[in-house]
Amino acid sequence: MAKKGQNLNTLPGGKLNNLLNQNFDKFKNFQSSKKFYLVLLIVGILLLAIYKKSWFVAAIVDSMPITNLELQMKLNDQYRAPILDQLITRKIILNEASKNNVIPNPQEVDSKLAELEASVGGKDTFNTILTQQGQTRSGIKERITIQLALTKLYDKEATVSTEEVAKFIKENSAVLQSTDSAKQQQEAYDLLKQQKISEIFNQKFQELRQKAKIVIF
């Protein structure tokens, strides 16, 4: 039983334990203070700066860093408007596809991607072409998603006649990849179909953009 007047928070056992108690109390007080969280924040930032340097520094030239903030500001100045316009267009298309329940699913996108890979000789060749052109698979998948959405939206309106196919083959046979007659007809049909879908979208896009609630900051 503790003696009368003894501090219950003080460990028995002499001066050493009392000293530990005092330091522990100070640590508890420090832990509950704003300084403790400030120190934690500083330590966290230092650790990130050491182990995640690429989050802060884009490059170092003659010991002088080029920060990611500098890079982002430069990119924002030069490319903000066109890239933002592309993103707005993409959002408008996907919103319209969503309203009409024709959003392409991942399996459809992967299937189309596989077709593209097969058309150039396989996945490895396709990846090499992407690297040479400075493109990525994720970027190609985004483009496929948009193209499939447009096809689903306007496929019925984009009609192609046999006469148009025959005329296209006659005038553009040199640019067709297929040499077989039936495959040439299918290739020409697909090209004309996509061309007409793009034309229909371009005609309707301004109306869709005006209807959309767009706020640019």
Legacy VTK file of the C-alpha trace (Angstrom):
# vtk DataFile Version 3.0
C-alpha trace
ASCII
DATASET POLYDATA
POINTS 217 float
0.000 0.000 0.000
1.311 3.411 -0.919
2.347 5.641 1.964
0.369 8.769 2.689
1.468 11.587 0.427
3.371 9.299 -1.962
2.943 10.092 -5.702
1.260 7.018 -7.211
2.838 7.825 -10.586
6.351 7.536 -9.067
7.978 4.125 -9.313
9.468 2.844 -6.042
13.119 1.861 -6.020
15.222 4.897 -5.302
16.646 7.867 -7.143
17.173 6.045 -10.463
13.526 5.113 -10.794
12.465 8.582 -9.716
14.715 10.045 -12.410
13.155 7.709 -14.989
9.730 8.802 -13.813
10.622 12.452 -14.226
11.985 11.878 -17.750
8.940 9.803 -18.649
6.639 12.589 -17.458
8.615 15.110 -19.516
8.342 12.854 -22.580
4.575 12.533 -22.074
4.266 16.290 -21.836
6.442 16.746 -24.950
4.456 14.094 -26.831
1.240 15.969 -26.168
2.732 19.304 -27.259
2.769 20.876 -30.743
6.582 20.608 -30.839
6.359 16.804 -30.884
4.227 16.785 -34.029
6.421 19.449 -35.616
9.502 17.276 -35.030
7.694 14.266 -36.477
6.766 16.316 -39.535
10.356 17.493 -40.042
11.709 13.946 -39.654
9.120 12.681 -42.121
10.076 15.319 -44.690
13.781 14.513 -44.256
13.145 10.791 -44.756
11.119 11.502 -47.896
13.862 13.792 -49.180
16.429 11.011 -48.683
14.505 7.949 -49.864
12.005 9.557 -52.264
14.208 12.232 -53.819
12.466 11.863 -57.179
9.279 13.232 -55.574
11.025 16.572 -55.087
13.901 16.726 -57.566
13.512 16.078 -61.300
17.228 16.408 -62.172
20.546 17.734 -60.910
22.841 19.754 -63.176
26.327 20.587 -61.842
25.091 20.093 -58.263
22.162 22.454 -58.917
18.749 20.768 -58.565
15.825 21.204 -60.922
12.807 20.667 -58.707
9.616 18.955 -59.740
7.817 22.181 -58.860
9.891 24.048 -61.488
9.179 21.301 -64.005
5.451 21.280 -63.322
5.233 25.079 -63.561
7.049 25.033 -66.906
4.835 22.247 -68.253
1.773 24.062 -66.983
2.801 27.276 -68.767
3.493 25.580 -72.094
1.009 22.725 -72.322
-1.839 23.438 -69.900
-4.337 24.738 -72.452
-4.079 21.944 -75.073
-3.860 19.137 -72.516
-6.755 20.542 -70.496
-8.792 20.768 -73.702
-8.024 17.114 -74.464
-9.071 16.076 -70.960
-12.314 18.056 -71.234
-13.090 16.424 -74.585
-12.366 12.976 -73.142
-14.618 13.650 -70.163
-17.455 14.852 -72.407
-17.222 11.706 -74.561
-17.171 9.342 -71.583
-20.033 11.200 -69.885
-22.115 10.900 -73.069
-21.220 7.205 -73.318
-22.200 6.704 -69.687
-25.580 8.380 -70.248
-26.210 5.960 -73.111
-24.845 2.919 -71.237
-22.144 2.263 -73.834
-18.960 2.633 -71.769
-16.419 0.101 -73.153
-15.498 -2.600 -70.656
-11.885 -3.697 -69.983
-12.320 -6.894 -72.011
-13.310 -4.911 -75.106
-10.319 -2.604 -74.692
-7.922 -5.535 -74.218
-9.380 -7.295 -77.262
-8.833 -4.221 -79.441
-5.319 -3.836 -78.064
-4.587 -7.467 -78.950
-5.777 -6.772 -82.518
-3.375 -3.852 -82.791
-0.512 -5.971 -81.464
-1.277 -8.757 -83.951
-1.415 -6.263 -86.840
2.246 -5.267 -86.305
3.654 -8.715 -85.563
3.056 -9.259 -81.862
3.268 -7.689 -78.428
7.056 -7.194 -78.400
7.055 -5.401 -81.749
4.118 -3.293 -80.624
5.923 -2.285 -77.411
9.035 -1.371 -79.415
6.960 0.882 -81.681
5.395 2.537 -78.637
8.822 3.222 -77.149
10.104 4.668 -80.422
7.076 6.960 -80.621
7.288 7.983 -76.965
3.918 6.424 -76.142
2.745 4.068 -73.397
0.345 1.137 -73.230
-1.839 3.027 -70.751
-2.034 5.955 -73.183
-2.986 3.629 -76.050
-5.646 2.003 -73.863
-7.142 5.425 -73.145
-7.309 6.186 -76.873
-8.886 2.782 -77.562
-11.469 3.432 -74.838
-12.431 6.774 -76.401
-12.561 5.307 -79.919
-14.746 2.395 -78.793
-17.058 4.777 -76.941
-17.475 6.925 -80.063
-18.105 3.819 -82.175
-20.833 2.649 -79.806
-22.405 6.097 -79.688
-22.549 6.784 -83.434
-22.170 3.392 -85.120
-25.766 3.318 -86.393
-25.506 6.800 -87.874
-22.202 6.142 -89.636
-23.422 4.095 -92.585
-20.997 2.992 -95.313
-22.206 1.809 -98.726
-20.578 -0.788 -100.977
-20.058 1.950 -103.565
-18.067 4.009 -101.066
-15.933 0.978 -100.202
-15.215 0.245 -103.883
-14.313 3.872 -104.551
-12.016 4.014 -101.511
-10.147 0.865 -102.588
-9.745 2.219 -106.122
-8.337 5.533 -104.924
-6.319 4.307 -101.918
-5.211 0.748 -102.700
-1.566 1.724 -102.176
-2.134 2.606 -98.505
-4.130 -0.507 -97.624
-2.200 -3.150 -95.708
-4.251 -6.074 -97.008
-3.692 -7.571 -100.445
-6.563 -10.049 -100.402
-9.737 -8.622 -101.998
-12.092 -9.527 -99.136
-9.670 -8.219 -96.496
-9.183 -5.007 -98.475
-12.933 -4.463 -98.494
-13.108 -4.994 -94.721
-10.146 -2.698 -94.129
-11.627 0.009 -96.342
-15.008 -0.388 -94.638
-13.436 -0.019 -91.171
-11.478 3.077 -92.203
-14.519 4.730 -93.746
-16.603 3.815 -90.705
-14.157 5.449 -88.294
-13.882 8.496 -90.549
-17.646 8.953 -90.569
-17.895 8.417 -86.815
-15.281 11.158 -86.308
-17.159 13.493 -88.642
-20.443 12.886 -86.810
-18.775 13.485 -83.442
-17.167 16.707 -84.682
-20.580 17.917 -85.815
-22.177 17.140 -82.451
-19.283 18.037 -80.169
-19.955 21.779 -79.939
-23.519 21.083 -78.868
-22.328 18.564 -76.269
-19.720 21.016 -74.974
-22.272 23.818 -74.655
-24.584 21.532 -72.672
-21.785 20.401 -70.353
-21.183 22.389 -67.173
-17.504 23.298 -67.538
-15.700 25.507 -65.031
-12.059 26.281 -65.853
-9.805 27.735 -63.141
LINES 1 218
217 0 1 2 3 4 5 6 7 8 9 10 11 12 13 14 15 16 17 18 19 20 21 22 23 24 25 26 27 28 29 30 31 32 33 34 35 36 37 38 39 40 41 42 43 44 45 46 47 48 49 50 51 52 53 54 55 56 57 58 59 60 61 62 63 64 65 66 67 68 69 70 71 72 73 74 75 76 77 78 79 80 81 82 83 84 85 86 87 88 89 90 91 92 93 94 95 96 97 98 99 100 101 102 103 104 105 106 107 108 109 110 111 112 113 114 115 116 117 118 119 120 121 122 123 124 125 126 127 128 129 130 131 132 133 134 135 136 137 138 139 140 141 142 143 144 145 146 147 148 149 150 151 152 153 154 155 156 157 158 159 160 161 162 163 164 165 166 167 168 169 170 171 172 173 174 175 176 177 178 179 180 181 182 183 184 185 186 187 188 189 190 191 192 193 194 195 196 197 198 199 200 201 202 203 204 205 206 207 208 209 210 211 212 213 214 215 216
